């Protein structure tokens, strides 16, 4: 169903082709009725979902005919509001506000997955995720030294709270280096030092589940 739905979505429609590809991939990878609902996997209300389809995939509004009745929003995980805020606060100035809002909600929700983030978004490669971040969240793209995206999101949130859970004084000498960085993208890894005190998750100020996240990116 995923490939067929993606092909149907991309067959026609207005808007930026890459944006349409990103959202078509997310829709196709996040829709398996009756148990897996787009309103949950995209983290959108039914009204927002209808607006998104009408704007980018008007020929596919029939998806709503087979979408089960909306049961209300799925409860946020503890870290989702902070992730959405991080993304929204670092949006590209020239990005469409609706697109930024949809993508921030989508990325925050899919960041809860256990695979690489680009995989959980339904994309074909990490390079596509990099292009997405550069296009719509340029400040984060510019400041990421080559870390896997989920690692970078959570590290940034922890640093905002004055918490750092890293085990080494800087990334270059850390035994977990390969878990955080992608080979060939370690541009300034050695410059990332411990700018905050090292604490345990239990003693961190208010975002333990975020700091303790160890998923891929």
C-alpha positions in Angstrom: 0.0 0.0 0.0 2.8 2.4 0.8 4.4 2.5 -2.7 1.0 2.7 -4.4 -0.3 5.5 -2.1 2.9 7.4 -2.6 2.7 7.1 -6.4 -1.0 8.2 -6.3 -0.2 11.3 -4.1 2.7 12.4 -6.3 0.9 11.9 -9.6 -0.4 15.5 -9.6 -0.9 18.5 -7.4 0.5 22.0 -6.7 3.3 23.1 -4.6 7.1 22.5 -4.2 7.9 19.0 -5.5 10.3 18.3 -2.7 7.8 19.4 0.0 5.2 17.2 -1.7 7.6 14.3 -1.7 8.4 14.7 2.0 4.7 14.8 3.0 3.7 12.1 0.5 6.3 9.9 2.0 5.1 10.6 5.6 1.5 10.0 4.6 2.3 6.7 2.8 4.4 5.4 5.6 1.9 6.5 8.3 -1.4 5.2 7.1 -2.6 1.7 7.8 -6.3 1.9 8.7 -8.1 1.0 10.9 -5.3 0.8 13.5 -2.7 3.4 12.2 -4.3 6.8 11.6 -2.8 9.8 9.8 -4.0 12.1 12.5 -1.8 10.2 14.9 1.3 9.6 12.8 1.3 13.1 11.4 0.3 14.6 14.7 -2.4 16.7 13.0 -6.0 17.4 13.7 -8.5 16.2 11.2 -9.0 19.8 10.1 -5.3 20.3 9.6 -5.1 17.0 7.7 -7.9 18.0 5.4 -6.3 21.4 4.8 -2.9 19.7 4.0 -4.5 17.3 1.5 -6.6 20.1 -0.1 -3.6 22.3 -0.6 -1.0 19.8 -1.8 -2.9 16.6 -2.8 -6.4 17.8 -3.8 -6.9 14.7 -6.0 -6.4 12.5 -2.9 -9.1 14.0 -0.6 -10.8 10.6 -0.9 -8.3 9.3 1.6 -10.5 10.9 4.2 -13.4 8.7 3.1 -11.5 5.6 4.4 -9.9 7.3 7.3 -11.6 6.1 10.5 -13.5 8.6 12.6 -11.2 11.0 14.4 -11.0 10.1 18.1 -9.3 13.3 19.1 -5.6 14.1 19.3 -3.2 11.5 20.4 -1.6 12.5 23.7 1.9 14.1 23.3 4.9 12.2 24.6 6.7 14.2 27.2 9.3 15.6 24.8 7.1 16.5 21.9 6.1 20.1 22.9 9.8 20.9 23.4 10.8 19.3 20.1 8.1 21.3 18.2 9.2 24.5 19.9 12.8 23.9 19.0 11.9 23.3 15.4 9.5 26.2 15.2 12.0 28.6 16.9 14.6 27.6 14.3 12.4 27.8 11.2 13.8 29.3 8.0 12.6 32.8 7.5 11.3 32.2 4.0 9.5 29.0 4.7 5.7 28.8 4.5 4.2 29.0 8.0 1.8 26.2 7.4 4.5 23.9 6.0 6.7 24.7 9.0 3.9 23.9 11.4 3.1 20.6 9.7 6.7 19.6 9.5 7.5 20.5 13.1 4.6 18.4 14.3 5.5 15.5 12.0 9.2 15.5 12.9 8.6 15.7 16.6 6.1 12.8 16.4 8.3 10.6 14.2 11.3 11.4 16.4 9.7 9.0 18.9 10.4 6.1 16.6 13.1 3.5 17.1 14.7 3.6 13.6 16.7 6.4 11.9 14.6 9.5 11.8 14.7 9.6 8.0 13.4 6.1 7.9 10.6 6.9 10.3 9.7 9.8 8.1 9.4 7.5 5.1 12.3 9.2 3.3 14.8 7.4 1.1 18.0 8.6 2.7 19.5 10.7 5.4 20.5 13.2 2.7 16.8 13.9 2.1 16.4 14.7 5.8 19.4 17.0 5.6 17.8 18.8 2.6 14.5 19.1 4.5 16.2 20.6 7.5 18.3 23.0 5.4 15.2 24.1 3.5 12.8 24.7 6.4 14.9 24.8 9.6 18.1 26.5 8.4 19.4 27.6 11.8 19.5 24.0 13.1 20.9 22.8 9.8 23.7 25.4 10.0 24.5 24.7 13.6 24.5 20.9 13.4 28.2 19.7 13.3 27.3 16.4 11.6 25.4 14.7 14.5 22.6 12.4 13.8 19.5 14.5 13.8 17.7 13.0 16.8 20.9 13.0 18.8 21.3 16.7 17.9 17.7 17.6 18.8 18.0 16.0 22.2 21.4 17.3 22.9 20.2 20.8 22.1 17.2 20.5 24.4 19.4 19.3 27.2 21.8 22.1 26.8 19.0 24.6 26.9 18.1 23.1 30.3 21.7 23.3 31.5 21.9 19.5 31.4 24.5 17.4 29.6 24.5 13.6 29.8 27.6 13.0 27.6 30.3 10.8 29.2 33.3 12.5 27.7 34.7 16.1 27.9 34.4 16.5 24.2 32.9 14.5 21.3 36.2 13.7 19.6 37.3 11.4 22.5 33.9 9.9 23.3 33.5 6.2 23.0 29.9 6.8 21.7 31.2 9.0 18.9 29.9 6.6 16.2 26.4 6.6 17.7 26.1 10.4 17.4 28.0 11.2 14.2 27.7 10.0 10.7 31.0 9.1 9.0 32.1 11.9 6.7 29.9 14.5 8.4 31.9 15.2 11.5 32.7 18.7 10.5 33.4 20.3 13.9 32.8 17.4 16.2 36.0 18.1 18.1 34.8 21.5 19.1 31.8 20.3 20.9 32.8 20.4 24.6 31.0 20.2 27.8 29.3 23.6 28.2 27.0 22.3 31.0 27.4 20.2 34.1 27.1 16.5 33.8 24.2 15.1 35.7 22.2 12.0 35.9 18.8 11.8 34.2 17.1 11.8 37.6 18.8 15.0 38.7 18.2 16.9 35.5 15.8 19.9 35.6 12.6 18.7 34.1 13.4 16.8 30.9 14.6 13.4 32.0 12.8 11.5 29.2 14.4 13.7 26.6 17.9 13.5 27.9 17.6 9.8 28.2 16.5 9.2 24.6 19.0 7.0 22.8 17.2 6.5 19.5 18.9 6.6 16.1 18.7 9.5 13.8 
